Amino acid sequence: MNKGDWRNIKIIAVIIAIFAVLLAAGFYQNSETVPTNWNYKQLTMFNHSENNFTFTYSGDDQDDNGNFSKMINNINSNYPNLLFNINGGDLRSDAILMSNFKKDYLIPGKVAHFNKPVMFVIGNHELVYDPTGSRYKFIFGSPTYYNFTENNSYFIIIDDSNRESLNNTQLTWLNEQLNLSQKYKYRFVFMHVPLYTPNGETERSMVATGAGGADALQSLFDSYNVTMIFASHIHSYYTGVWGKTPYIISGGAGGPPEKNDQPNYHYIVVNVTNKLVTYIKVNY
């Protein structure tokens, strides 16, 4: 082997070594590896002792054709003093596109980025081609149901992405959270699939029967005096009462409208004070 060959080998070795160092330092990052545990990290990014605060709720932005970016920019421009945002799920039409959502909306400088923390509810589309939700969990964290508090408010995020009843593990957890929430003035519950649909279409709501079904959950929420249930899944806007518990269904974050419906792109602004809670539908 001549000197030129040795020189080429050394150059290649140096290149490989530099690449290894950059990889270890995190300069080269596969889009499927960052960020991880998103929801739980976001919870550390705002003050949890506010009595008076504002947050937004929106959901269903799959196949948004730019509408989700428009919504994010609208929120950032008009509500700079938000404490946080909550998204009701169905981020993309299937789980395979989850990494594209992350690259476009969770990394600053990309298509659009929330200026304030944003937490997510897992939707049924997060299970398409991925029935265990592994892609969603890798980015947003596990378990997919969780809770957090503000000074006067208790927030409970449910995973009903399979559109069936809650399993025993999550149902036990939910009962524990609702019991703990009684120490707080307000109790907010977030879920992707609504307990029931306004027009009675059972295929667009949770299974009604069973210990963790819609009927049992409605009774549970009534008994614990839940302040408001937020749901998505239906690409429109509805308000009403299930039993004695009020609900908002908001699916206007950019996804296609319901069949035969006109587009209804919107988000909900929630203002919380010690005296009352107000809910404003904002069209964009």
N, C-alpha and C positions, 0 to 999 in steps of 0.2 A: 504494500500500500504506500503510495507516494505522499509527499507533504501536503499536496492540495487536497487529497482525500481526507487526511487527518484534520485539516483546517475546516473542511465542510462538516465533518462529524462534530467538531467542537462547536461550530456555529449552531448546528441543529440542537445540540445538548443545551446550549445557553438559552435558545428560544424556548425549549421545553421547560427549563427551570424557571424562566420568567413567567411563562403561562401558569405554571403550578403555583407560583407565589401570588399572582393576581387572582387565581381561583380561590386560594386560601383566604385572601384578603377580602374577597367578596366583590371584586371589580367585574367579574363575569358571573352573572346570575341567571339561571334558567328561569323563564317566566312562570314556571309552575312551582317555584320554590319560595317566592317572596311576594307579598308579605304573608306570614302565617299567623294564626290565632288573632285575626283582625278584630273581631268583636270585643274580645277581652282586653286587647291593647287599647282600643278606643275608649273603653270605660275608664282608663287611667288618665285620660287627656282633658278632663273637665272637672270643675269643682262640684262635689256632691253634697254641698251644704246650703244650696240656694233655696229660699222660700218663694221668691218671685223669679220666674224664668220662662223661656219660650223654647219650644222645639217644634219640628215639623214631622209629619208622617206622610209617606207616599208609598205606592207599591205598583208592581206589574209594569216593568219597563222593557221586557223582552221584545226584540224586533222593533225598536223604538224609532228608527229612521231619523235620528238626531233629536228627537223630542226630549229624551232624558237629559242630554247635554243642555238643551234650552231650559229645562226645569232647574237643573243645578245652578246655572248662571243666574236665573231669576231669583232663586233663593239667596244666593251669595250677594246679589246686588241689593235686594230689598229688605233682607233681614240679617244685617251684619252682626247683630248682638245675640243671635241664637246661642243656646247652650249646646244643643246637639240636634241630630236628625235621626229618624228611624225609618228604615225602608222595609216594606211588607213582603218582599220576596218576589220570585219569578224574575230573576235578573237577566236571564237569557232564555231562549226557547229550549235549550237542553244543556246538560251538564258539561258536554264536551266544549262548549263555548265559554265556560267559566273563566278560563285563563285569559281570554280576550276581554271579558268584562273587567277583570283585575287590571290589565294593562291600560285599558282606556280610562277607567274611572277611579282607581284606588292609588294611582301613582301621580303625584303632582307634575304638572307640565305636559300631561297627555291630553286626551280629548276634552275632558272636563273633570273637575275635582271639587268635592265639597270643602268649603273653607273651615267648617267646624266638624267635630267628630260625627261619624255616621255608623250606626249599628244596623244589622240586617236580621230579618226573619227568614228562615228557610221556606221556600215555596215548593210546590209540586213539580215545577219545571226543573228544579235543581236535582230531581231524581230521574229525569228522563235520560236513558242510557247509563244510568248510574244509580241503581235502586237503593244502595246503601248510603248515598250522599257523600261518598268519600272525597270527591273533588271539592265540594262545598266545605266539608269539614277541614280539609287540608289548608284552605285559605282562611276561613272564618272562625274555625275553632270547634271543639267538641267538649261537652255536649252541645247540641244545637238549641236547647232550651236553657234559659239563664235569667237572671234577675239583677236589678241594681236599684239604688235608692237616691233620692234627693232628700233634702231636709224634711219636707212635708209629704213626700210622694214615694210610692212603691211601684216599681215597674216589673212586670212579669212577661217574658217572651216565651211563647209556646211553640212547639214543633208539631204541627198537624199536617205536615207536607204529604203524608200518604193518603190524605183525604178520608181516613178512617178514624176509629176511636183511639184515644191516647192509651198507650200500654201502661201496665201496672206501675212500672218504675217512674215514668213521668207523672202519672196521676198521683202517686204518693208524694212526689216532690211538689206538685202543684198545690196539694192540700197543705203542705208545710208552709209554702210561700204565702198562701192566702191567709193562713193563721198568723204568720209574722206581720203581714201587711196591716193587720187591725190596729197596730200602734201608730199608723200614719193617717193623715187627713184624707189623702187620695190614693186610689188603687187603680192602675192602668194595666190592662191586659192586651197583649198583641199576639195575633195569630194570622196565618196566611189564609186558610180556608175558613169562611164564615160558618158559624153554627148552623144557620139557616139562610136561605136566599129569599129576597123580597117577593119573588114571583113563584116560590115554592118548588123550583127545579132541584130535585134531590141530588142530581149528578153534579151540581155546582156547590154543594155544601158538605158538611161532615156527615158521617153515618149517625143516625139519630139515636139508635139503641145501644145498650151496653154500658158498663161502668164508666168508661171514658168517652162515651158518645155525646152528641149534642144535647140531648135531653138532660143527661146527668150533669153536664158542665153548666148548662143554663141554671139549673137548680143550685149548683155549687156557687156560681157567681152571684146569684141573688142572695144567698144566705150570708155571703161575706161582703155584701154591699160594694161590689166593684163599681168604680166611678165611671169608667168607659171601656168598652171593648173596641179595639181597632182591628179590622180585617181588610184583606185585599181579595185577590183571585178573580173577582168580577170586574171587568174593565169599565167601570162606571162609578157613580157616586150615589150612596144611599145612607140615610140615617133612620133610626127607629129604636124600638125597645124589644128585647127578647126577655120575656117574663117581666121583671121590673128593672132589668139592667140595660142601659142605653148602649147603642153601638153605632159605629161609623164604618161603612165599607167604602174604601177608597182605592181604586185601581186605575188611576189616571197619570201614572208616571211615564207614559210614552208608548205603551204597548198598543196593538191594534184594538179598535173599539169592538164591543160586542156585536154580534150579528144583527144587522138592520138598524144599528144605533149610529148616531153621529158621534164623532170624536169628543171626548170629555176630558181633556188634559188638565190636570189640577194637582194640587197638594193641599194638605191640611196644616194650618198654623195653630198651635195650641199654646195659649197663654195661661200660666199657672200662678195664682197668687194665694195668699192665706185666706182670702175672702171667697174666691170663686175660680172656676176654670172656664175659659171660653175657647170655642173652636171656630176657625174661619176657613172656609174653602176659598183657595186662591187659584184662579184660572191663569194659564200661561200660554 
